[in-house]
Amino acid sequence: MKNVLLKLIVAANTLVTIGLLIYVVRSHRIELDISDQILKVRGLVVTDSSGKERVIIGSPLPPAQSFGYRFYRGDNSSVSGIMLYDHEGQERSGYVTDDSYGNVFFTLDSKTSQQALFVAEPQGATTLKVWGENGNEINLGASDEGPWLTVSENGKRQNLIREEDNEK
């Protein structure tokens, strides 16, 4: 009987000790709150459920990507900003600054080529270009020298409107 009573006391003490341990751990849980902190990184890559890169934020960004291959941009200058990729890993849009001249670019791309480009130069000139197939293009801009609008159909310029043309 003494052995049974002793075993019950040991079991009860063990349960009380485990209960107290659980209480202490839960009530003194350390939670790290960084909601008001600044996070500094050189880059951030967001992937989809299959591991495909969909958004890259970086300074600098990796070279342009098309059909799964990276290649250097036209002037080999680096850019910093945000790039968007489709479900196949194809670069489709970017909002970047270039590190050589200081332009700000916003681009929209099809699977095969750039379709829209909006550029703001550091000195203030701004251009919007939109491309279609077969040499169809609209080019709209403004600078200190004046505004411009060109429209091309099948690679042939159809009209040119400049500020001085409106004064005639």
Secondary structure, DSSP 8 states (H G I E B T S, - for coil): -HHHHHHHHHHHHHHHHHHHHHHHHHHT------TTS----SEEEEE-TTS-EEEEEESS---EEETTEEE--TT---EEEEEEE-TTS-EEEEEEEETTT--EEEEEE-SSSEEEEEEE-TTS-EEEEEE-STT-EEEEEEETTEEEEEEEETTEEEEEEEHHHHT-
